Amino acid sequence: MKLPTIEGPPEAGEPKRPLGKSMLWFAALWIGGALAVATAAYALRALIL
């Protein structure tokens, strides 16, 4: 049995995902992106100085 890798849009009668869960994903991705940019910036700064 192969599990789907990407979840498609909800069906017409299916309830929406809870807002709290969506906001947690948004916050996690935002923090992860900010950390990645900060890491790259400090790494480049260390190479220059």
Buried (B, 14 or more C-beta within 10 A) or exposed (E): EEEEEEEEEEEEEEEEEEEEEEEEEEEEEEEEEEEEEEEEEEEEEEEEE
